[in-house]
Amino acid sequence: MPEKPATTPPVFRFAPSPNGYLHLGHALSALLNNDMAKAAAGRLLLRIEDIDITRCRPDYEAAIHDDLAWLGINYERPVRRQSEHTDAYRAALDRLKGMDLVYPAFMSRGEVKRFVSQQEAAGPQWPRDPDGAPLYPPQDRHLPQSEAEARIAAGDQHVWRLDMTKALAMVQKELSFVETGPAHAGTLTLDPAVWGDVMLWRWDAPSSYHLSVVVDDALQGVTHLVRGLDLFQATPVHRLLQTLLGLPAPIYHHHRLILGGDGRKLSKSQGDTALAALRASGLTPLDIRHRVGLV
Ligand code: GLU
């Protein structure tokens, strides 16, 4: 009988959202995940992050599979699709509700903007998160429960937000994570409070990126997260949610971003760097490796 391996293999994942065609930046992420999983004799998963039903499309999802096959990347089946697992995210939200760490937030983006300009007209600049968005105002956090319940019962549109101050008080320790990416390698302690009361459940789509990503990484036993530096700043929020929900901490590796000719991060709307377009123009998978600086 073959001997059971003493340790379980590391688990990597590539987790694109099917809201556009994959571009060179995704190719770097997917190829790095592939290469690092191979080098570590690990497993590679693909996860389709399609909770944002307003922007995701089946043809983009099909293109992800085609592009990865063309690049020669093999991943395990079945592939987890977030839209099929809303229950798992709801259970996590319910747990945080039970811990009294989330609250319904009723202000629309426009209302937040108006509130912030009024504040700034009369005083100093309102705090912004690392993406430059104003932090959510504190009013709803202090709404009496009966009033919040009445508004929900009346059908008032709302999202669910984490009460960051309460959450950090509950954790009572500095949150750290192991980062192996070249830009910030080390054991890092970063403060999630810079994001304010992050949104965990949207009104127009189930869950939020932050909540579903930590739930899925834990459920899928992901041990190594290899993704772009654009998500580096979100990691302390993920570590906080993992700690609150009792989920394990993966090792993080944030890789450099591929920038366009204008020096900006590539976006899915820039068709000329789409892998499908590059393939159609005659480039080979090896050319793509060259383009993203992997050979
Ligand atoms: N779905 C995210 C994206 O396409 C990536 C999530 C992650 O790797 O944590 O940008």
Residues whose N, C-alpha, C, O or C-beta is under 5 A from the ligand:
A	BS01	LIG	A15 P16 S17 E49 V213 R227
